[in-house]
Amino acid sequence: MQDIVFRKVVAERFGGPGVLRTVTAALPTPPPGHARVRVLAAGVGFTDLMARSGDYLLQRRAPFTPGYELAGEIVDLNPDGPTPPGLGTGVAVAAALTAMGAYAEYVTLPLWQLVPLPDGLEPRLAAAVPLDHLTALSLLDTHGRVGHGDAVLVHGASGGVGQAVGALGRMRGLRMYGTASAQGSREALARYGTTFIDYRHEDFEEVLRVREPAGVRAVFDHIGGANLGRGYRVLGPGGVLVSYAFSGRPGRMVGDTMRGAARVKLMGLRPGRRTALSMVPREIAADHEGYRSALAGLLALASRGEITPRLAAVRPMEEAADVHGALERREISGKVVLVPR
Ligand SMILES: NC(=O)c1ccc[n+]([C@@H]2O[C@H](COP(=O)([O-])OP(=O)(O)OC[C@H]3O[C@@H](n4cnc5c(N)ncnc54)[C@H](OP(=O)(O)O)[C@@H]3O)[C@@H](O)[C@H]2O)c1
């Protein structure tokens, strides 16, 4: 096997979208237990923007390549034991990465991370599945432990993770409330049967006090700060507040995130309700088999059209900086997928 010369997007230092550059590098022969994968599509998530700014808790050192999820094709592999079922040269796969790196023409990944694509599933659609939907499973099942008929509140319901919660929550028969503001959110949330709460004009505590006087079973929060206390107040007995991210002051996001996490832990000491933190990259790294079966299940749902990630845009990988800028200016709302030329 020879080195592959390839292009990848690199955040040369922390900063605005302009720090993203396309560079050329050599990809050596994969080490034992790894495969080289030609990337066909890479999903863009809000976490990539935070990491590029240097504002992410599980931060990579600069320079680094963003991107937590991809669909691609195995070009060669170097097993160090039995190869996971279905994998081989030429096989189309999807993966959620644990330390980013998907904005590239090729990546080297451990074999356990690669999950075969079901027949007929478009790589562009597959690339929009892993991170958002694994996060939704972490929220609903691992931490939320919600079941049929439970009422839940999801903040950021119009976003990538929020819509994945909507799609999987509908399958579980949940009664869902979602905060959002983007144009078209009411219609987007209605697809999942989620009641839309416009956080610019409505107070979710007031809405839920009227609609769910006994309190909700779970609140999924990505805002942090005062929102955590407000979310805790709308929980019913035995309910759970699950934090899946924190917003913070520009340049102080990591400190704010750690303060938010400490706050969630402290709230969890009070009796009668639970709190939890969802950190999917760590959850994937801690349970390879759980990850593989969860992602295989999600890809099967996508291939049957039972989950349909909505692609707001498909753009060339080299335009990653433009895409980050447009997402930051909120000119694009929804999932973007990058494709190498
Ligand atoms: N726990 C994990 O392991 C994990 C994994 C993936 C992502 N995340 C985190 O999850 C969050 C969402 O990621 P994403 O990729 O889904 O981002 P996204 O697509 O940009 O969605 C974020 C959503 O948040 C909404 N929002 C902004 N301010 C809000 C407010 N004050 N109240 C309620 N909603 C608000 C926006 O809604 P409008 O535009 O409608 O206002 C937007 O739809 C990010 O913080 C990301 O880092 C965590």
The ligand as an SDF file (V2000), in Angstrom:
LIG
                    3D

 48 52  0  0  0  0  0  0  0  0999 V2000
  -24.0180   16.3520   23.4970 N   0  0  0  0  0  0  0  0  0  0  0  0
  -23.3500   16.1130   22.3970 C   0  0  0  0  0  0  0  0  0  0  0  0
  -22.5240   15.2190   22.3370 O   0  0  0  0  0  0  0  0  0  0  0  0
  -23.6330   16.9530   21.1880 C   0  0  0  0  0  0  0  0  0  0  0  0
  -23.5990   16.3960   19.9070 C   0  0  0  0  0  0  0  0  0  0  0  0
  -23.9320   17.2090   18.8140 C   0  0  0  0  0  0  0  0  0  0  0  0
  -24.2330   18.5500   19.0220 C   0  0  0  0  0  0  0  0  0  0  0  0
  -24.2040   19.0410   20.2970 N   0  0  0  0  0  0  0  0  0  0  0  0
  -24.5590   20.4430   20.5560 C   0  0  0  0  0  0  0  0  0  0  0  0
  -25.9170   20.5900   20.3040 O   0  0  0  0  0  0  0  0  0  0  0  0
  -26.1860   21.9370   19.9690 C   0  0  0  0  0  0  0  0  0  0  0  0
  -27.0280   21.9780   18.6950 C   0  0  0  0  0  0  0  0  0  0  0  0
  -26.2400   21.4910   17.6290 O   0  0  0  0  0  0  0  0  0  0  0  0
  -26.8190   21.4750   16.1580 P   0  0  0  0  0  0  0  0  0  0  0  0
  -25.7380   20.9780   15.2730 O   0  0  0  0  0  0  0  0  0  0  0  0
  -28.1570   20.8510   16.1730 O   0  0  0  0  0  0  0  0  0  0  0  0
  -26.9530   23.0620   15.9270 O   0  0  0  0  0  0  0  0  0  0  0  0
  -27.9310   23.8610   14.9780 P   0  0  0  0  0  0  0  0  0  0  0  0
  -28.3830   22.9970   13.8620 O   0  0  0  0  0  0  0  0  0  0  0  0
  -27.2590   25.1510   14.7100 O   0  0  0  0  0  0  0  0  0  0  0  0
  -29.1780   24.1080   15.9220 O   0  0  0  0  0  0  0  0  0  0  0  0
  -29.1240   24.9250   17.0610 C   0  0  0  0  0  0  0  0  0  0  0  0
  -30.4990   25.4080   17.3020 C   0  0  0  0  0  0  0  0  0  0  0  0
  -30.5160   26.1410   18.5230 O   0  0  0  0  0  0  0  0  0  0  0  0
  -31.5620   27.0480   18.4110 C   0  0  0  0  0  0  0  0  0  0  0  0
  -31.4130   28.1420   19.3690 N   0  0  0  0  0  0  0  0  0  0  0  0
  -30.5500   29.1790   19.3560 C   0  0  0  0  0  0  0  0  0  0  0  0
  -30.7670   29.9630   20.4430 N   0  0  0  0  0  0  0  0  0  0  0  0
  -31.7800   29.3980   21.1370 C   0  0  0  0  0  0  0  0  0  0  0  0
  -32.4780   29.7350   22.3410 C   0  0  0  0  0  0  0  0  0  0  0  0
  -32.1700   30.8090   23.0490 N   0  0  0  0  0  0  0  0  0  0  0  0
  -33.4740   28.9020   22.7660 N   0  0  0  0  0  0  0  0  0  0  0  0
  -33.7920   27.7870   22.0660 C   0  0  0  0  0  0  0  0  0  0  0  0
  -33.1780   27.4340   20.9110 N   0  0  0  0  0  0  0  0  0  0  0  0
  -32.1830   28.2250   20.4730 C   0  0  0  0  0  0  0  0  0  0  0  0
  -31.5780   27.5150   16.9880 C   0  0  0  0  0  0  0  0  0  0  0  0
  -32.9320   27.6730   16.6830 O   0  0  0  0  0  0  0  0  0  0  0  0
  -33.5040   28.8860   15.7910 P   0  0  0  0  0  0  0  0  0  0  0  0
  -32.5340   29.0910   14.6660 O   0  0  0  0  0  0  0  0  0  0  0  0
  -34.8320   28.3600   15.3440 O   0  0  0  0  0  0  0  0  0  0  0  0
  -33.6040   30.0530   16.7030 O   0  0  0  0  0  0  0  0  0  0  0  0
  -30.9900   26.3360   16.2200 C   0  0  0  0  0  0  0  0  0  0  0  0
  -31.9580   25.6300   15.5000 O   0  0  0  0  0  0  0  0  0  0  0  0
  -24.8320   22.6220   19.7980 C   0  0  0  0  0  0  0  0  0  0  0  0
  -24.5690   23.3800   20.9400 O   0  0  0  0  0  0  0  0  0  0  0  0
  -23.8840   21.4660   19.6750 C   0  0  0  0  0  0  0  0  0  0  0  0
  -22.5920   21.7840   20.1290 O   0  0  0  0  0  0  0  0  0  0  0  0
  -23.9330   18.2730   21.3630 C   0  0  0  0  0  0  0  0  0  0  0  0
  1  2  1  0
  2  3  2  0
  2  4  1  0
  4  5  1  0
  4 48  2  0
  5  6  2  0
  6  7  1  0
  7  8  2  0
  8  9  1  0
  8 48  1  0
  9 10  1  0
  9 46  1  0
 10 11  1  0
 11 12  1  0
 11 44  1  0
 12 13  1  0
 13 14  1  0
 14 15  2  0
 14 16  1  0
 14 17  1  0
 17 18  1  0
 18 19  2  0
 18 20  1  0
 18 21  1  0
 21 22  1  0
 22 23  1  0
 23 24  1  0
 23 42  1  0
 24 25  1  0
 25 26  1  0
 25 36  1  0
 26 27  1  0
 26 35  1  0
 27 28  2  0
 28 29  1  0
 29 30  1  0
 29 35  2  0
 30 31  1  0
 30 32  2  0
 32 33  1  0
 33 34  2  0
 34 35  1  0
 36 37  1  0
 36 42  1  0
 37 38  1  0
 38 39  2  0
 38 40  1  0
 38 41  1  0
 42 43  1  0
 44 45  1  0
 44 46  1  0
 46 47  1  0
M  CHG  2   8   1  16  -1
M  END
$$$$
